[in-house]
């Protein structure tokens, strides 16, 4: 009986800008650094100056990483790639908003004895700067995993890592549960760094082939 073998295709070519796979590696490292900063020198998840600054930097890298994912998928799944591009923009807006909010939560509490979270809650319209955009981080991550899995560009379990990272993000960050946030960062690290290294290797191989 014949068996069908699924081939894991190279996810990129030499035309992929180096910036994108590098961002895939840097982004989860910065996210993990922000989590440890929140838990060690801040008031918890999304509460702290150092963690907030690192969050903004991490989000910048994630925007580039998601655009890189869109570039990987655009030839096989152009509509999905367009959704990822929009998701990347939304991640930038929401993530930067939460990072800056985290900075001001600590500043207002320590310098002015003001509860920053309560102050925002007193003005419901202000939350629109954070939501629904903040939800696009886990949603876009889940979409990346689903699209990579469906396009068969990576082993199935790598797509599951992206989906798991998105699902854990919903639990750990909004609920501000430190242990789950750290576990989420570990899964993000495995998913994005793995894809970044694979993309760099494929990019390098395509470059050698083009030169030969």
Secondary structure, DSSP 8 states (H G I E B T S, - for coil): -------------TTS-HHHHHHHHHHHHHHHHHHHHHHHHSSBTTB-HHHHHHHHHHHHHHHHHHHHHHHHHTTT-HHHHHHHHHHHHHHHHHHHHHHHHHHHHHHHHHHH---HHHHHHTSGGGGGGTTTGGGHHHHHHHHHHHHHHHHTSS-HHHHHHHHHHHHHHHHHTTTT-HHHHHHHHHHHHHHHHHHHHHHHHHHHHHHHHHH-
